[in-house]
Structure formats: structure tokens, C-alpha cells
Amino acid sequence: MVLHLTDDFKANAADWEAAGVKLPQYDPAEVAAYTAEHPYWVHFGAGNLFREVQALIAQSLLNQGLVKSGVIVAETFDADIIEDSFKPYDNRGLSVILKSDGSIDTELVASVAASYGVKKHDEVWDGLVKVFTNPELQFVTVTITEKGYAIKNNDGELLPWIKPEVENGPDSAVSAMGAITALLFERFKAGAKPIAMVSTDNFSQNGDRFRSVIVEFAELWAKKGFVSEDFVRYVDDPEQVSFPLSMIDRITPNPAESVSKLLAEKGFGDNKIFHTAKGTNVAPFANSEETWYLVIEDSFPNGRPALEKAGVFLGDRDTVNDSDEMKVTTCLNPVHTALAVTGRLMSYDSMSETIADPTLKALAERLSYKEGLPVVTDPGIFSPKEFAEKVIDVRVPNPSLPDSPVRISTDTSQKVPIRFGVTIKKYVESPDHDVNELVAIPLAIAAWLRLLLGKDGKATDDNGNEITLSPDPRIPELQAALAPLTLGGDLSKADEVLKPILADTTLWNVDLTQTPLAEKIVGYFKELAAGTGTLHPVLNKELGL
């Protein structure tokens, strides 16, 4: 029998269970009907991470009988996600957890009670307005990626798609930040009930960034007379509209063809992967690793359900900040970046291949255990050492997870200020630690700069093969700066060429030329760029292997 998401799973529960699929412990129709009148949670960003974190949290709350309503999902960037992978399947999805032992866990997720793809202010918009004006709505979560928070360019000018929304007011807003601000304005007009706005995007101080953009949008509208100053004060008052910080962690790659084929073999019919006109890869299923963390600052002025009973950690701002810094500066993100750039030099296809390379694993271990952990703050809710060990011994080595150095090395220039720069700064400023002790971090930086040698977004791997670099907004600028240097060519000017790059505080969060690391990085770079086949010899020598 072929199984479909829209099946009456209670009537044929035996078939689902025979296929190894865990089923909801509630009636989705009853949940949808109740949610229509009693919404408590809206999520913006209908991508794969939502399916594997927020939707599963909502499912757990429903299964335990802790709530009667489901989560409502909205999408502003690519409304076709809703049309392709939610609406045709009654908003249901299949969660596929790819475990490190090669097994999989599958679960039919029916916790999404309604879905809205926002393209303009029409009946879809009116549906969201009804939700936002309901006093029972407690909180909003978002996963729209860091780019979704931008409303101005680097020169402080409004982005082309934001300017018309500012000029024409709330009735025209369809961007993520504009639409959310407009919906908060509707809530304000309907009685100014309190609400929590929770960014669950993967960057530091996400709640503060969320708040600043929403307040700025409101101020721009107030200056043009579209909203009152009282509305600006409403969104700027944490007693009314809070913007809690959060730390989220779950590796959730795009739906994989290998998983689609596996589901077909197991008798699951809804396994098509869609590529929307905007290039989003979505499916009625999502695949992710087994490990996940979500830590949220416990600031919910209109109340919240028992999220902690669904696996969420709640704490104060310091707890969230310490958890986030632990992850992004020590235990996960720096390891990912170091393995991704060296993995690209080796032309490895998967992240599991990178950590299976003994030399690259040694680089990751030194980076995390010997250089990062000594200066990280323990958040108190889980052990940094155990977190790091799980990354290196379980999560990255997972052969079932279709994650790649190509994906991880995207936007490296935007990541290194935090992933490497914070730890470097701690060593520079600490009387108890010597920056000269750092080896893995300068090796990783040198490897990234070596990777960038080339032009027009092309480069050469360690084996001498041409590769296309992953997208990164600063590649043109950096490749132009590195142009005097070529792989295997004259590197006598390496110091002169690299010093301005190493002095760029926007890249490193510190001027590396004011530290001993600059000389070390230049030396490593020259050895790596001397020719092909250099990566392993250089790393082995410096890591003492």
C-alpha cells in the first residue's frame, strides 16, 4: 500500500506503523478548527528548519495534551513553498531523522494548523490579520535567515524592495520585516495586547536585531504619518512586545534525493522534491540530524505553554548568550568552517568525509578542545565539552546526513568575525592566555585565504583541479586583493598583499596585524600556496602529527 500524507492515518494506522512511521496522538481536524479561534503561535519561514524544529515542538505539545491549538506558518520570501509543499498535503509533513548509526526515524507531523503564503494584501493577508488581532496569540517565531532582517544597504539606504513599503505604508508591506511590523500595527489597533516576537534564526543577538529593525520600520512609518508614535512606543516596550534572544541548533540540509528514494522504497508516496521559481528546495518531507537544541530567553508577556516539556531550554539573557557563544565561537560553527574550507581544498563531497580525514579531524579537535574550550563560558544548562564531543564524534561524522563543505563554506567572510574572531580577541585581551598558543585558528584562516586564490569565483583545490567557490559577497573584493599572488607562483609579496586583509576588523573582529597571528598566518599561507598537495603536510607538521 502506498501511503500519503492526506490519508486518514487513524483508519490505516497499522500500515503506517508497519512502515515505521510515528503517528500524531491527536485529531488534526479538531486541532485546525480549535486553532482558528484560539491561535497561540505563528511562525514566519516555512523552510526545512521549521519542519524539523518548531513543527516538532508543536507536535510534542499536542501529543502531551499541553495545548489544543497547532502552530500557524507564514511565508513572505517564497510563497510558493506554501503552495507546493503545504497546501496539497493538508499542511502535513514527514520528519526524517537521519541517525549516525545509519538508521532513520520517521514521524508524520500534523501540527501545522494553517499556512499562509504572503504575496500581497488579499484574503491570505486578511487571514493573518485575524490571527494577529486575536488576544490569545502569545508569540511569534521566525526563521528567515539573517539576510531577511536587512532593510538598508551598507550605505544606509533603503533596499529597493523595502523603499516602496516605507513610502506607501503598512497596507503595502509584504517583506518579512515590513509584513511583521504591519501585523503588529493591526494588533496594536485591536487593543495593543502583549506578544513575544522570538527570532530563532542562527546568529548572535538575534532578538536584539529583530527588535531594532521592527522599531526602525515603525519609526519610518511614523515619520510619514502612517502610524502613531504610540505604536512606536508599543513595539519598543518589552512589557508589551518582547524580543527574546535564542540559540538554535539543528543541521537541516535541503531535502535529499537519497531520502526521497528511501521513502519511495518504504511505500511513502509523497516524496517529490520541489524547486520553486525562487530556487528554494522544499518537499513534503524534511531530513535532519538527530541532535537539536533550542534555548530561548524566558520573556513572554502574554504567557506561553510549557515549552520546556517539548525539549526547549528556557533561561535568562546570560544563559542564552553563553549558549550561543559556546556554539558559534567554539563547539560547532568554527569546527564547521575549518572543516568546510579544508574540505573544499580536498574536494570532499560531504562533511562526514572531512572528519573521516585524520588530519582534518585533528585540526577540528585542536580548534575546539585546546583553543576554544579554555576561554568559553559554561552556560550551565549543558556541558560545552560534551557538546563539542558530540559535534566531532557524532554529528559531523554522520554519513547519513547529506551536508557538504560547499554549503557550509557559503558566506564564510560573514562568519569568520564571530567563528574565529571572538576567540582570538579573548586570547588577545586575557592575561591568562597567550595568543601565540593558537595554531588551528590561524591554520584555518590561512587555508581559507589559500582557497580564495583565483579569479571570477573560481579557484584550484589541493589536487590542482578547478573548483567553483561557494557564494560569498566579499569574494570579488578578496580575490582582487589576492590577485598579485598565484598558486605555485612568486609569493615574495605575500606579506605585503595579506597584511591589509589581515588588518580588516570587519573580517576578523580584531586587527590581526597587531597580534603575532598575522606573521603566523602569512607563513602558513605561503606554505599552502607553494603548490598542490600541500594541505596535509602543512597541517600534519603544525599539529604535530
N, C-alpha and C positions, 0 to 999 in steps of 0.2 A: 504493500500500500504506500502511495506517495503522500507524504504529509505536507500540509500547507498552513501558514500562519493564521489564516482565516478560518481554519477548521473549528468545529465545536470540540475543543480538546477534552472536555469532560466526558463527552459521549464516546470518544475513542481514546481514552486515557491509556489503555493497555498498549496501543500501538505506539504512542509517544514514549511511554516508559520502556518499551522494547527497544526503541531507538536510542535509549539512554538520555532522553531529554527531561530535565526537571520542569515541572509544571507550576503555574501560579496556584496559590491556595485561596483564591477569591474569584468572584464573578466579574469579568471585565466590563460587561454591560452595566451592571449595578454601579461599579466604580465610576464609569464615564458619566452616568446620569447624576450621581451624587456630586461629582466634581463640578458639573455645570452650574450648580447652585452654591457650592461650598469650596471654591478653589483656595488652596493654601500655598501653592508652589508653582512658579513659572520659570522655565529655563530658556535662555536665548543661546542658540548654537546647536543645531541638530546633527552635529557630526558624530564621528565614531566614538570619541571620548565620552560624549553624553550617554550613548547606549551602554557603555561599559562601566560608568561610574554613577552618574546621577539617576539614570533609569533603574539601575540595580538597587540603589539605596531606596528609591521609592517602592520598588517591588518588595524589598525586605520589610519595610514599614507596613505595607499592606498585608503581607503574609503573616506577620505577627499580630495583626489586628490593632496596630497602634494608630492607624489612620483609616479613614474611609474614602478619602479622595486620592487621585493619582497626580502625577506631575503633568503640567501642560508645557509643550515645547513650541518655541517660535524660532523662525529663521529669517534673518534680514539680508545676509550676504548672498545666499544662493537658495532662493525659494524652491527651486526645482528639487532640492533634496526632499522636501516635504511631499511634492507631487510624485516623485519616483519611488521613494523608499519608505514612506509612512502611510499616506492615504490609501494606496492599493492593498495594504495589509492590515487595515483596521488599526493602524498605529502600533502594531506589534512588531517585535523583532526577536532574533535569536542571538543570544550571547554565547560566543565560543571562546572558552578559556584554554589557551594552549600551554600545557604544563611542561615543566622542564624534563619530566621523565618520559615525555613523548605521548602521554595520554591527553585527552581533552574532556572538558566538562561543558555540557550544553544546557541552556536554560531558555525556555520560552518566556519572554518578557512582555507583559501586557499592562505595565504600569503607566504608560503614556495615555492619558485620558482624552487629550485633544492636541491637534497640531495646527500651526498657523504659518504659512509661508507669506511673508510680507513683501509685496511689490509696490503697492500704492494704498491710498486710503479708500478702502472699499468695504465690502461686507466682512472680509477677513479682519481688517483693521477694527471694525466695529465689534467683532467678537473679542478681540484683545482688550478693547476699551471696557467692555462689560466685565472682564476678569479683573482689570486693574482698579475699577471703581468699586469692587466688592470689598467691604471692610474686613472680610475674613482672610483675604490674601495676606500671608505672613512674610514671604520672602521671595526674592528673585535670585537665580544663579545664572552665571554666564560663562560660556567657553567660546570666545570669538577670536582667539589668538591676540597677541599683543598689538598687531597691526590694526585691529578693529577699534582700538581706543584712540587712534590718531584722528584729529580734526584739523591740524595745521601741519604745514611742511617745516623744514628746518629753518626757513627764513621767517617763520611766524605768520605766514599767510594761510588763509583757509584753503583746505584742499578743494579741488574743482567740484567734487560731488557733495561737499559739505556746504559750500558757499550758498547755493540756491536754497538750502534748508534754513540757513540763517536769515537770508533775505526775505523768504516767503513765510516763515513762521512754522509753528508746530503742525499745522494741517498739511504740511508738505514733507514732513520728516519720515524717511524710510531707511536711513542708515542705522546701524546698531545704536550709536550714541544718540543720534537725533530721535529715533523712534522711542528709545527708552525714556529720554527726557520728556518727550511729548506725552507718553503714557503716564509718567509721574505727574505731569501737569493735569491730566484728566483725574487722577486720584486726588490731587490737591483740590480741584474744583468740587469734587464729590464729598468733601468733608475733611480732607487733609489727614486721613488715617495714617498711622505709622507703618513702616515697612523696612525690611532689611534688604540691601542690594549687595549680593555676595559675588564678587569676582572669583571664579575658580579657574582662571587662566594661569598658565605656568610661567609666571615671572614674579620677581620680588616686589613687595609693597603693592600688590595688585589692587587691594581695596582703596588705598590712598590715591592711586592713579585713576581708578574708576570714579571716585568722588570728585576729583579735581576737574575731570572732563565734563561730568554731568553739571556741576556747578557753573563751569565756564559756559556751557551751552545755554543754561538758564539765564546767565548774565547777558549773553549776547542777545537773546530774545527780549530780555527786559529793556535793554538799551533801545531796541526798536519798537517797544511798546506792545509786543505780542503777549507778554506775561507781566505779572506784577512783581514788585520787589518782595512781597510776601511769599511768593512762590520760590524765589531765590533763597530766602531765609529758611523755607521749609526743607529744601533739598540740602541745605548747608547745616541743618540742625541734627546732630546724631541721635537726639532723643526722638526725632520724627523719622528721619531717613538715615539709617546707619549704613556704613560701607565696611563690613568686617574684612580683615585680612584672611588669607587662606594659603595653604600649601597643598598642592595636588600632585599625585604621582601615580601614573599607570601608563606603561608603554602600550600604546594602541595604534599599531600601524594601519594603513589602509586595508580594506578587505582584500584578502589574498586569493588568487586563483586556485592555489593548492587547497585552501579551506573550502572554497566553492565546490571543488571536485570531491573532496571528502564528504561534504554534506550530501551531495548527489548520491554517492555510494551508500550512504546511510539511509536513503529513502526520503530525503528532505527536498521538496520541490522548489522552494523559494530561495534560490541560491545565485540569482543573477547579480552581477556587479554592474552598476550604472556609472557612466562618465557624463556628468552634466555639461551643459554648454559652457559653464564657467570653469570646467576642469576638475570639479570635485569628484572624488571616487567614493561612492556610497553603495550600500547594499541593504537588503532586509536583514542581514546579519552583520555582526561586528566581531572581530577577533582581537584578543589582547592577552597579555601575560596574566599569571595568577596573582601576583603581588600588587597591592594597591594601598595608597594612603590618602586620606583627606583630613586635613586639620583646619578648623575654622575658628576664628575669634568669636567667642560667645556673646554676640551683641545683636539681639533680635528684639527690637522694641515692640513688635506686635506678636511676640511669642513664637514658638517653634515646636515641632514634635520631638520625640526622643531620638534624635539623630544618632546619638551615641550607641543606641541599641541596634543600629544598622551599620556599625563599623566606623563611624565618623568620630574623630577626636575633637573635642571642644576644649578651648582654653583661653587664656588671656593673650594680649598682643605679643608679649615677650615669648610665650610658648610657640606661637605661630611663627614669629620672626626667627627664633632659634631653630625651629624645624625646617623652615625654608632655607636658611643659610647653611644648615648642615647638609641639605640635599644639593643645593645648587653650587656651593663652593667647595665641597669635599667628597661627599659619598656617592653621588650619581653623575651629575652633569659634567664635572671636569673629566671624570673617567670616560664618559661617553664621547666627549670632544677629542680627548687624546687618542682614544681607540679609533675614532672615525677618521681623523686626519692621517694617522699612520696606516689605518686600514685602506684608505683611498690610495696612499702611496704603494701599498701592496696589491691594489686592485682586488681586494676581498669583496665578495658579493654580500655577505651577511655579517652582522655584528657578532654572531656566535663564532664565525671564522676568526675574527680579530682576537678574541680572548682565548681561542684554542692555540694561537701562536704563542709559545712560551715567552718569547722576548717581549711581545706586546702586553702579555699578562703581567710580566714583571714590572713594566712601565706603569700599568694601572695600579698594581699593588703598592709600589713606592709612592705614587701620586696620592693615593687615598690614605693608606695606613701611616706612612712615615712623614709625609709632608702636610697633609690636610688635617688628620685627626688631632695632632698635638695642639692646634690652635682653634679648633671648633668648640662651640658651646653646646653642652648636652641639653636638649630640650626637656628632658625629664619624663617624656611620655613613651619614648622608645630609645634603645641604645644606638648611638652613632656607629659603634664598632660592628654591632650585629647588622645594622642597616647596610653598612659598607660591604660586609662579608656576603650578604645576600645578593648585592649587586654583582660582585665579582665571581661568586661561586655558583649562583643560581640564575639570576635574571639575565645578564648578558650572555652566558653560555647556552641559554635555552635554544636548542636547534629548531624547535617548532615555531619560534616567533619570527615572522617574516620582516625583520627590521634590518636596515642596511646602513653602511657608512655614508652612502650617497644622501640618504635622508637626514642623518644626524649631523652631517657636516654642512648642511644648508645654513646660511646666515651666521657662519662662525664669527665674523667680525662683530656681530651684535651680541655675541655670547661671551667672548673671552674677557671683557672687562669684569664680569662677575665670576665666571667659572675659574679663572686664574688670577685676575687682578685683586680680588678681595684677600685671598690667602697671601699673595705677595705683599700687599700692604700691611697685613698683620705681622709678617716677619720683619718688614722694614721698621715698623713702629714699636715692636716688642723688645724690651731689654732682655727677655729670657730666651729669645730665638735668634739664630743667625741666618740671614738671608743667603749666605754662602752655602748653607746646607741644602738648598733647593737644587735638585738635579732633574727630576721628572718634569716639573713645570717648564723650565727653560728648554728641555728637550722637545716637549710637545709644541711650544711656541716656534722653535726652530724648524720643526717638521712641518708645521702649517705654512710658514714662510717659504720653505723649500717647495711645498706642494703648489704654491701660487706662481712659481716660475713659469712663464709662458706669456701668451697674449690672447686677447679676444675670448677670454673664458676657457681657453684650452691650456693643458699642462701635460707633463710627462710623468708617468709613475716610476717607481724604483726599478722596474724592469725595462724601462725605455719605451714603453707604449704610450701613445697619446690618449689622454682622457679628457672628458668634459667636466669642468668643475661644477659643483653644486651651486645653485643660485645664491648670491650674496651681494647686497647693494654696494659694497666697497671693493669688489673685485676689480673693476676697471681702474679705479684710482690706485689700488695697491699694485696691480700688475704694471701700471705705468711707472710707478716709483721704482719697481724692481727691474725695469727694462734693461738697465746697464749690465745686469748680471744674467748669465745664461748657464744652464746645466752643463757641467763639464768644461766651462769656458774660463776666462780670466776672472778670478774672484778677488783680485788685489784691492778692488774698490768696495768690497763688501761692507767694511766698517763705515765708510762714507755714505753708502746707499742705505744701509739699515738703520743707522743712528736716528734720522728723522722719524722713521716709522716707530722705532722703539721709544722715542720721546713723546709720542702721541698719547696723551692721557685719555682720550676718548676710546682708544683701543684697549688700554691696559689698566685703566683706573689709577695709574701711577706713572710717573716719568721713569721708565726703566733705565735711562742713561744716567740717572742719579743713583743707581744701585750697581753692585757688581754683576748683576744678571745680564746687563747689556753685552759686556765682553764675553760672557759665557755663551749667550745665545748666538752672537756673531761667530764664535768659534765652532759651535755645533753646526750652524748653518753652512759654513764653509766646508766642513767635513761631509755633510749630507749632500751638498750641491756639487761635490767634486766629480761626480759621475753617477752612473747607475749602480745598483747593488750595494748601496752604502748604508741603508737603514739599519739592517740587523747588526753589522759590525760596529757602527757607531753606538747604537743603543746598548749592545752587549758590553762594550768597553766601559761606557759611562755608568751602567747599572751594576757593574761588577759581576757579570755572568760568565 
